[in-house]
Amino acid sequence: MLGFSKIQWNTLHLTWVAFFLTFVAWFNMAPFNTTIMRTLGLSSAEINILMVCNVVLTIPARIVIGFWVDKHGPQKVFSGLLIFSALVCFAFALSQDFKTLLVTRLLMGIVGGGFVVGIKMIAEWFPPEKMGTAQGIYAGWGNFGSAFAAFSLPLIAFLLPEESGWRVATGLSGLSCLIWAGVYYRFCPDAPGKGQDFLVDLHGVIEVTSRRDLILQILLLLPIYGALSLFIWKLSGHPFGLISNSLALVLILGMVLLFFLNGLRCWKVNIPRLQHPVPEEEKYLFSQIAILSMVYSLTFGSELAVVSMFPQFMETTFSLSVGLAGMLGASYAFMNLVARPGGGWISDRFGRRRTLFIMVLGGMVSHWLMGEIDSSWQLSSAITLAVVGSIFLKAGNGACFAVIPQISKPLTGKLAGLAGAYGSVGAVIFLTLFSFMTPQMFFKVIAGYAFLVFLALFFLKPFPTRRGGR
């Protein structure tokens, strides 16, 4: 089936399970938002802060992990990240106050960087004509971890008293990561000779092939540092102050300084290289990863944001129990099992660019309609619409990452890390906006951004495959 070899199937299954477990850990708080509010006496504003904390460090983590995986190989990096995930889960399960929850959710955001590790592993083991399908299976089945967390963890917690049930459930997600770390390190080796195709420079800067691309790379850093600055601003008194205004100002100025230093490193590393002709086989258009980063900030950024708030939205809108709201709220992420692999498969066979157009357009229309959901709706109608909307955007995820390894295969880890960071940029911005508006307006904001991404896709170049797809 699908023409994969035994070693390819083994690698794919071991890797998507690793990704799946990191997602279970990453989203183990979402089903318990209202439970934690009651048991620890938190406000809705504090829960909103925790939801943003859960994704904010994924922004730098995906870039840094992308560099690490290019240098050290996916086997070691993924195994280490699973161990880290377990430790953070244990600390979160033992938390007794808001500050401890905040620190553990910030650290949990690093776990979200695991996505790019598997992207590199799959890129090493699969040929281009099977890349979209393999990446889609990896990402789709792995992303299902968020849905699995939403409907399974409340069932575990239901068997225990409310004040301890969520702790046991989230702790078990960490134990699963710890066990799989050993399995992955033992049975999932890196592809022989592939990890050193490209030597990462000291600063971890992405190599470009023109001065125009260099300027674009520097500009593409702006939203990343902007999202981090937005998070600092939110902590400084919006809606309440966790840090002083003076400290917030210092940190934001630090983000500005880091942006300029990062831009300077990009310049210093690339300018000497651009003094000489770039070999044709090394040339690629950086504008393509810029557009795909926008796509991913929509498709995956909205997924992170919606999965974080959807169980709570279902609970409050339709007066459901925590367990039922968690299971129904999982419907938005559930279709990852088929939609994301389907997006990669469709992209391989019917054209990468064409597939992205269709998925972004479908996501735009469906999320605009989701903005009309209220308590007067039939519950079945609301769930159906959410599933349809999620199918389009999750298939868009698969189609997006079917393209990224085609841009420059030796730079797959770095480019995937950059695009992956934009997924978290989108999540931080969407969740920050969510804290200032109704859920209905939130869904329409996602639809509005989808329209902008749809326009940007007209500037995406065709990506031919052996089948002649675009």
C-alpha positions as CSV (number, residue, x, y, z in Angstrom):
1,M,0.0,0.0,0.0
2,L,1.3,3.5,-1.0
3,G,4.6,1.8,-2.1
4,F,6.5,2.4,1.1
5,S,9.3,0.0,2.1
6,K,9.3,-1.7,5.5
7,I,12.0,0.6,6.9
8,Q,10.0,3.6,5.6
9,W,6.8,2.3,7.3
10,N,8.7,1.7,10.6
11,T,10.2,5.1,10.5
12,L,6.9,6.8,9.7
13,H,5.0,5.0,12.5
14,L,7.6,5.5,15.2
15,T,7.8,9.2,14.3
16,W,4.2,10.0,14.1
17,V,3.6,8.3,17.5
18,A,6.4,10.5,18.9
19,F,4.7,13.6,17.5
20,F,1.3,12.4,18.6
21,L,2.5,12.0,22.3
22,T,4.1,15.5,22.3
23,F,0.7,16.9,21.1
24,V,-1.2,15.0,23.8
25,A,1.2,16.6,26.3
26,W,1.1,20.0,24.7
27,F,-2.7,20.2,24.8
28,N,-3.4,18.4,28.0
29,M,-4.6,21.6,29.7
30,A,-7.3,22.5,27.1
31,P,-10.0,20.0,28.3
32,F,-9.5,21.1,31.9
33,N,-9.7,24.9,31.5
34,T,-12.9,25.2,33.6
35,T,-11.9,22.5,36.0
36,I,-8.6,24.3,36.8
37,M,-10.5,27.5,37.2
38,R,-12.8,25.9,39.8
39,T,-10.2,23.8,41.7
40,L,-7.4,26.5,41.9
41,G,-9.7,29.6,41.9
42,L,-8.5,31.1,38.7
43,S,-10.3,33.8,36.6
44,S,-11.1,33.5,32.9
45,A,-8.5,36.2,32.2
46,E,-5.8,34.0,33.9
47,I,-6.9,31.0,31.8
48,N,-6.6,33.1,28.7
49,I,-3.1,34.0,29.7
50,L,-2.2,30.3,30.2
51,M,-3.6,29.5,26.7
52,V,-1.3,32.1,25.2
53,C,1.6,30.9,27.3
54,N,1.1,27.4,26.0
55,V,2.1,28.5,22.4
56,V,4.3,31.5,22.8
57,L,7.7,29.7,23.3
58,T,6.9,27.4,20.4
59,I,7.9,30.4,18.2
60,P,11.6,30.4,19.0
61,A,11.6,26.7,19.9
62,R,10.7,25.6,16.4
63,I,13.5,27.7,14.9
64,V,16.1,26.5,17.3
65,I,15.0,22.9,17.1
66,G,15.1,23.2,13.3
67,F,18.8,24.1,13.6
68,W,19.5,21.4,16.1
69,V,17.9,18.7,14.0
70,D,19.9,19.7,11.0
71,K,23.1,19.4,13.1
72,H,22.5,16.5,15.4
73,G,19.9,14.4,13.6
74,P,16.2,13.8,14.4
75,Q,16.7,10.6,16.4
76,K,18.6,12.3,19.3
77,V,16.6,15.5,19.2
78,F,13.2,13.9,19.2
79,S,14.2,11.5,22.0
80,G,15.5,14.4,24.1
81,L,12.3,16.4,23.5
82,L,10.1,13.5,24.7
83,I,12.0,13.4,28.0
84,F,11.6,17.1,28.4
85,S,7.9,16.8,27.7
86,A,7.5,14.2,30.4
87,L,9.3,16.4,33.0
88,V,7.1,19.4,32.2
89,C,3.9,17.3,32.4
90,F,4.9,16.1,35.8
91,A,5.6,19.6,37.0
92,F,2.3,20.9,35.6
93,A,0.3,18.0,37.3
94,L,1.8,19.0,40.6
95,S,1.2,22.8,40.2
96,Q,-0.6,24.5,43.2
97,D,-0.8,28.1,42.1
98,F,-1.1,30.3,39.0
99,K,2.6,31.2,38.8
100,T,3.6,27.6,38.7
101,L,1.0,26.9,36.0
102,L,2.3,29.9,34.0
103,V,5.9,28.6,34.1
104,T,5.0,25.1,33.2
105,R,2.7,26.2,30.3
106,L,5.5,28.4,29.0
107,L,7.9,25.5,29.0
108,M,5.3,23.3,27.4
109,G,5.3,25.6,24.4
110,I,8.8,24.3,23.7
111,V,7.3,20.8,23.2
112,G,5.4,22.2,20.2
113,G,8.7,22.5,18.4
114,G,8.8,18.7,18.0
115,F,6.9,19.0,14.7
116,V,10.0,20.0,12.7
117,V,12.0,17.0,13.9
118,G,9.7,14.6,12.2
119,I,9.6,16.7,9.1
120,K,13.3,16.3,8.8
121,M,13.2,12.5,9.6
122,I,10.5,11.9,6.9
123,A,12.4,14.1,4.4
124,E,15.5,11.9,4.8
125,W,13.7,8.6,4.3
126,F,11.1,9.4,1.6
127,P,11.6,10.4,-2.1
128,P,10.0,13.6,-3.5
129,E,7.1,11.8,-5.2
130,K,6.0,10.2,-1.9
131,M,6.9,13.2,0.3
132,G,3.4,14.8,0.5
133,T,1.7,11.6,1.4
134,A,4.3,10.6,4.0
135,Q,4.4,14.1,5.5
136,G,0.7,14.2,5.6
137,I,0.4,10.9,7.4
138,Y,3.1,12.0,9.9
139,A,1.6,15.4,10.6
140,G,-2.1,14.3,10.5
141,W,-1.8,11.3,12.7
142,G,0.5,13.2,15.0
143,N,-1.7,16.2,15.2
144,F,-4.5,13.9,16.3
145,G,-2.9,14.0,19.7
146,S,-4.7,17.2,20.4
147,A,-8.1,15.6,19.7
148,F,-7.0,12.5,21.7
149,A,-6.1,14.7,24.7
150,A,-9.5,16.4,24.5
151,F,-11.7,13.3,24.6
152,S,-9.5,10.8,26.5
153,L,-8.0,12.8,29.3
154,P,-11.4,13.9,30.7
155,L,-12.5,10.3,30.7
156,I,-9.5,9.4,32.9
157,A,-10.1,12.3,35.2
158,F,-13.8,11.4,35.5
159,L,-12.8,8.3,37.4
160,L,-11.2,10.4,40.2
161,P,-12.2,13.3,42.4
162,E,-12.3,16.6,40.4
163,E,-9.3,18.2,42.3
164,S,-7.0,15.3,41.5
165,G,-8.4,13.8,38.3
166,W,-6.9,16.4,36.0
167,R,-3.5,16.0,37.7
168,V,-3.5,12.2,37.2
169,A,-4.6,12.5,33.6
170,T,-1.9,15.1,32.6
171,G,0.7,13.2,34.6
172,L,-0.1,10.0,32.6
173,S,0.5,12.0,29.3
174,G,4.0,12.7,30.6
175,L,4.7,9.1,31.5
176,S,3.7,8.1,27.9
177,C,6.3,10.5,26.5
178,L,9.0,9.2,28.8
179,I,8.4,5.6,27.7
180,W,8.3,6.5,24.0
181,A,11.6,8.4,24.3
182,G,13.4,5.1,25.0
183,V,11.5,3.3,22.2
184,Y,12.3,6.0,19.7
185,Y,16.0,6.2,20.5
186,R,16.3,2.4,20.3
187,F,14.3,1.7,17.1
188,C,14.3,4.8,14.9
189,P,17.8,5.6,13.5
190,D,18.6,8.5,11.2
191,A,18.9,7.8,7.5
192,P,22.5,6.8,6.8
193,G,24.6,9.6,5.3
194,K,21.7,12.1,5.1
195,G,22.1,14.1,8.3
196,Q,25.3,15.8,7.1
197,D,24.1,16.9,3.6
198,F,24.3,20.4,4.9
199,L,26.7,21.8,7.5
200,V,24.9,24.3,9.8
201,D,26.8,27.5,10.4
202,L,27.6,28.7,13.9
203,H,24.8,31.3,14.0
204,G,22.1,29.0,12.5
205,V,21.2,31.5,9.8
206,I,19.3,30.3,6.8
207,E,21.4,30.6,3.6
208,V,19.8,32.6,0.8
209,T,20.8,32.9,-2.8
210,S,20.2,36.6,-3.6
211,R,20.3,40.0,-1.9
212,R,16.6,40.4,-2.4
213,D,16.0,37.1,-0.5
214,L,18.3,38.3,2.2
215,I,16.2,41.4,2.8
216,L,13.0,39.3,2.8
217,Q,14.5,36.9,5.3
218,I,15.2,39.8,7.7
219,L,11.7,41.2,7.2
220,L,10.2,37.8,7.9
221,L,11.8,37.9,11.4
222,L,9.6,40.9,12.3
223,P,6.3,39.1,13.0
224,I,8.2,36.5,15.1
225,Y,9.7,39.1,17.4
226,G,6.5,41.1,17.2
227,A,4.4,38.1,18.5
228,L,6.8,37.7,21.4
229,S,6.6,41.4,22.2
230,L,2.8,41.2,22.0
231,F,2.9,38.4,24.7
232,I,5.1,40.6,26.9
233,W,2.7,43.5,26.5
234,K,-0.2,41.2,27.5
235,L,1.6,40.2,30.7
236,S,2.2,43.8,31.6
237,G,-1.4,44.8,32.3
238,H,-3.7,43.5,29.5
239,P,-6.0,42.4,31.2
240,F,-3.9,42.4,34.4
241,G,-0.3,43.0,35.3
242,L,1.9,40.0,36.0
243,I,5.1,42.0,35.3
244,S,5.7,45.7,35.8
245,N,5.5,48.2,33.0
246,S,9.2,49.0,33.3
247,L,10.2,45.4,33.1
248,A,7.9,45.0,30.1
249,L,9.5,47.9,28.4
250,V,13.0,46.4,29.0
251,L,11.9,43.1,27.6
252,I,10.3,44.6,24.6
253,L,13.4,46.7,23.9
254,G,15.3,43.4,24.3
255,M,13.1,41.9,21.6
256,V,13.9,44.8,19.3
257,L,17.6,44.4,20.0
258,L,17.4,40.6,19.3
259,F,15.7,41.4,16.0
260,F,18.5,43.7,14.9
261,L,21.2,41.3,16.1
262,N,19.5,38.4,14.2
263,G,19.1,40.5,11.1
264,L,22.8,41.5,11.4
265,R,23.8,37.9,11.7
266,C,21.8,37.1,8.6
267,W,23.6,39.9,6.7
268,K,27.1,38.9,7.9
269,V,26.7,35.2,7.1
270,N,25.1,35.7,3.7
271,I,26.8,38.7,2.2
272,P,30.2,37.0,1.8
273,R,28.6,34.1,0.1
274,L,26.7,36.3,-2.3
275,Q,29.9,37.9,-3.5
276,H,30.4,34.8,-5.6
277,P,28.0,33.1,-8.1
278,V,25.6,30.7,-6.5
279,P,25.6,27.2,-8.1
280,E,22.3,26.6,-9.9
281,E,21.5,23.5,-7.9
282,E,21.6,25.5,-4.7
283,K,19.3,28.3,-5.8
284,Y,15.8,28.6,-4.4
285,L,13.3,31.4,-3.9
286,F,13.0,32.6,-0.3
287,S,9.7,34.2,-1.2
288,Q,8.2,30.7,-1.4
289,I,8.9,29.9,2.2
290,A,7.6,33.4,3.1
291,I,4.2,32.6,1.5
292,L,4.1,29.2,3.0
293,S,4.8,30.6,6.4
294,M,1.7,32.8,5.9
295,V,-0.2,29.7,4.9
296,Y,0.9,27.8,8.0
297,S,0.2,30.7,10.3
298,L,-3.4,30.4,9.1
299,T,-3.9,26.7,8.9
300,F,-1.9,25.6,11.9
301,G,-2.1,28.8,13.9
302,S,-5.8,28.8,13.9
303,E,-5.8,25.1,14.8
304,L,-3.7,25.7,17.9
305,A,-6.0,28.6,18.9
306,V,-9.3,26.9,18.2
307,V,-8.3,23.6,19.9
308,S,-7.3,25.7,22.9
309,M,-10.7,27.4,23.2
310,F,-13.2,25.1,21.5
311,P,-14.0,22.7,24.4
312,Q,-14.7,25.7,26.7
313,F,-16.7,27.3,23.9
314,M,-18.9,24.2,23.5
315,E,-19.3,23.9,27.3
316,T,-20.5,27.5,27.8
317,T,-22.5,27.9,24.5
318,F,-24.5,24.7,24.8
319,S,-24.4,24.2,28.6
320,L,-22.5,20.9,28.4
321,S,-20.6,18.9,31.0
322,V,-16.8,19.1,31.0
323,G,-16.5,15.5,29.7
324,L,-19.0,15.9,26.9
325,A,-17.7,19.3,25.9
326,G,-14.2,17.8,25.7
327,M,-15.3,15.0,23.5
328,L,-17.3,17.2,21.2
329,G,-14.7,19.9,21.3
330,A,-12.2,17.3,20.0
331,S,-14.2,17.1,16.8
332,Y,-12.3,20.1,15.4
333,A,-9.0,18.3,15.8
334,F,-10.3,14.8,15.2
335,M,-10.2,15.0,11.4
336,N,-6.4,15.3,11.5
337,L,-6.4,11.6,11.1
338,V,-7.5,11.8,7.5
339,A,-7.5,15.5,6.5
340,R,-3.9,16.2,6.8
341,P,-2.6,13.0,5.1
342,G,-5.4,13.6,2.5
343,G,-4.1,17.1,1.9
344,G,-0.6,15.7,1.3
345,W,-1.9,13.0,-1.0
346,I,-4.1,15.4,-3.0
347,S,-1.1,17.7,-3.3
348,D,1.1,15.0,-4.7
349,R,-1.4,13.9,-7.3
350,F,-3.4,17.0,-8.3
351,G,-1.0,19.9,-7.8
352,R,0.5,21.6,-4.7
353,R,-0.5,25.1,-5.6
354,R,-4.0,24.2,-6.7
355,T,-4.6,22.3,-3.5
356,L,-3.5,25.2,-1.3
357,F,-6.0,27.5,-3.1
358,I,-8.9,25.2,-2.6
359,M,-8.1,24.5,1.1
360,V,-7.6,28.1,2.1
361,L,-10.8,29.2,0.3
362,G,-12.8,26.4,2.0
363,G,-11.3,27.3,5.4
364,M,-12.2,31.0,4.8
365,V,-15.9,30.3,4.0
366,S,-16.4,27.7,6.7
367,H,-14.9,29.8,9.5
368,W,-16.9,32.8,8.5
369,L,-20.0,30.6,9.0
370,M,-18.7,29.4,12.3
371,G,-18.8,33.0,13.5
372,E,-22.6,32.6,13.4
373,I,-22.8,29.8,15.9
374,D,-24.7,30.5,19.1
375,S,-27.0,28.7,21.6
376,S,-29.9,28.8,19.1
377,W,-28.1,26.4,16.8
378,Q,-28.6,22.7,16.8
379,L,-25.6,21.1,18.5
380,S,-25.2,18.7,15.5
381,S,-25.1,21.6,13.0
382,A,-22.4,23.4,15.0
383,I,-20.3,20.2,15.2
384,T,-20.7,19.5,11.5
385,L,-19.7,22.9,10.5
386,A,-16.6,22.8,12.8
387,V,-15.6,19.5,11.3
388,V,-15.9,20.8,7.7
389,G,-13.9,23.9,8.6
390,S,-11.2,21.8,10.2
391,I,-11.0,19.5,7.2
392,F,-10.1,22.3,4.9
393,L,-7.4,23.9,7.1
394,K,-5.9,20.6,8.2
395,A,-5.7,19.5,4.6
396,G,-4.0,22.8,4.0
397,N,-1.5,21.9,6.6
398,G,-0.7,18.7,4.8
399,A,-0.4,20.5,1.4
400,C,1.8,23.2,2.9
401,F,4.3,20.7,4.3
402,A,4.3,18.7,1.2
403,V,5.8,21.7,-0.5
404,I,8.4,22.8,2.1
405,P,10.9,19.9,1.6
406,Q,10.8,20.7,-2.2
407,I,12.1,24.2,-1.8
408,S,15.6,23.2,-0.7
409,K,16.0,19.7,0.7
410,P,19.3,20.3,2.5
411,L,17.7,23.2,4.4
412,T,14.5,21.3,5.2
413,G,15.0,21.5,9.0
414,K,15.6,25.3,8.9
415,L,12.8,26.1,6.5
416,A,10.3,23.8,8.4
417,G,11.4,25.5,11.6
418,L,10.7,28.9,10.2
419,A,7.3,28.0,8.8
420,G,6.5,26.1,12.0
421,A,7.4,29.2,14.0
422,Y,4.8,31.1,12.0
423,G,2.2,28.5,13.0
424,S,2.8,29.6,16.6
425,V,3.0,33.3,15.6
426,G,-0.5,32.9,14.2
427,A,-1.7,31.1,17.4
428,V,-0.3,33.8,19.7
429,I,-2.0,36.6,17.7
430,F,-5.3,34.7,17.4
431,L,-5.4,33.8,21.1
432,T,-4.5,37.3,22.1
433,L,-7.3,38.7,19.9
434,F,-9.6,36.0,21.3
435,S,-9.1,37.5,24.8
436,F,-10.6,40.8,23.6
437,M,-13.6,39.6,21.6
438,T,-16.4,37.1,21.5
439,P,-15.8,33.6,20.1
440,Q,-18.1,34.5,17.1
441,M,-15.9,37.4,16.2
442,F,-12.8,35.3,16.7
443,F,-13.9,32.8,14.0
444,K,-14.6,35.7,11.6
445,V,-11.1,37.1,12.2
446,I,-9.7,33.8,11.2
447,A,-11.8,33.9,8.0
448,G,-10.6,37.5,7.3
449,Y,-7.0,36.4,7.5
450,A,-7.7,33.4,5.3
451,F,-8.7,35.9,2.6
452,L,-5.4,37.7,2.8
453,V,-3.5,34.3,2.6
454,F,-5.7,33.4,-0.4
455,L,-4.5,36.5,-2.2
456,A,-0.8,35.8,-1.3
457,L,-1.1,32.4,-2.9
458,F,-1.3,34.0,-6.4
459,F,2.4,34.8,-5.9
460,L,3.4,31.2,-5.2
461,K,5.4,29.5,-7.9
462,P,4.5,26.0,-9.2
463,F,6.2,23.1,-7.6
464,P,6.5,20.3,-10.2
465,T,6.6,16.7,-9.1
466,R,7.5,13.6,-11.2
467,R,3.8,13.4,-12.0
468,G,3.8,16.9,-13.3
469,G,1.8,18.4,-10.5
470,R,1.8,22.1,-9.7
